């Protein structure tokens, strides 16, 4: 069965860095559009970043542009999110997700189009 397992969360001070990993199994990683989402307490889940099947197209939410970097390692079937210059507003549970789309669309930011989700990893940024 499909499994997405996130790791790398934790507690850091503002300005610090974390690297999240998402190990994927039971799916064809190279054919999946991959994304990172987050959900803060009392807020809706939001897209953070996404990457196309080949990794040559990426999307970042405005709030993380220039600070976060999404990448994928096909040999390890692993998705990453490098988070730098972290802010208290980045505090949330972070989820990775996989989408399989037909057609020519390379990427999606619509959470409803992501079929598979990890269990989430907590990121807490203190001021």
Order of alpha helices (4+ residues) and beta strands (2+ residues): beta-beta-beta-beta-beta-beta-beta-beta-beta-beta-beta
